[in-house]
Amino acid sequence: MSRFLIGLLLGALVGIAGTAAFLIVYGGGDYLVSTSPRVRQLEGALGRSDEDREWLKARLREATESTHRLESRFDALAARFERLGAEGGTPVPSPTPALDPIPTIAPAEPETTAP
């Protein structure tokens, strides 16, 4: 019986040492962690966040291009107004027809009766 117990304890020690060597030295811990469902879920979320970041980069590029176009149009408009102001007050025809003013309705005068 003592041989059995000694063999059992020796086997447990060798098993523990082998498991520790596998996990520490040979990267077995990395394998166990990488097969974890939580790690796989986090990797999926990271992939989606990378896609979202790329989409946001594209949107930022579009917004920057639009801002540059608006800036160039504004600069051209400012130069045009400066040129028109330098011409010296010549009337410039309006590109849109003038709108009729909104008619105002005068309040009705109360009728007075003669006594």
Stockholm file with secondary structure:
# STOCKHOLM 1.0

chainA/1-115         MSRFLIGLLLGALVGIAGTAAFLIVYGGGDYLVSTSPRVRQLEGALGRSDEDREWLKARLREATESTHRLESRFDALAARFERLGAEGGTPVPSPTPALDPIPTIAPAEPETTAP
#=GR chainA/1-115 SS CHHHHHHHHHHHHHHHHHHHHHHHTSCHHHHHHHTCHHHHHHHHHHHHHHHHHHHHHHHHHHHHHHHHHHHHHHHHHHHHHHHHHHTCSCCCCCSSCCCCCCCCCCCCCCCCCCC
#=GC SS_cons         CHHHHHHHHHHHHHHHHHHHHHHHTSCHHHHHHHTCHHHHHHHHHHHHHHHHHHHHHHHHHHHHHHHHHHHHHHHHHHHHHHHHHHTCSCCCCCSSCCCCCCCCCCCCCCCCCCC
//
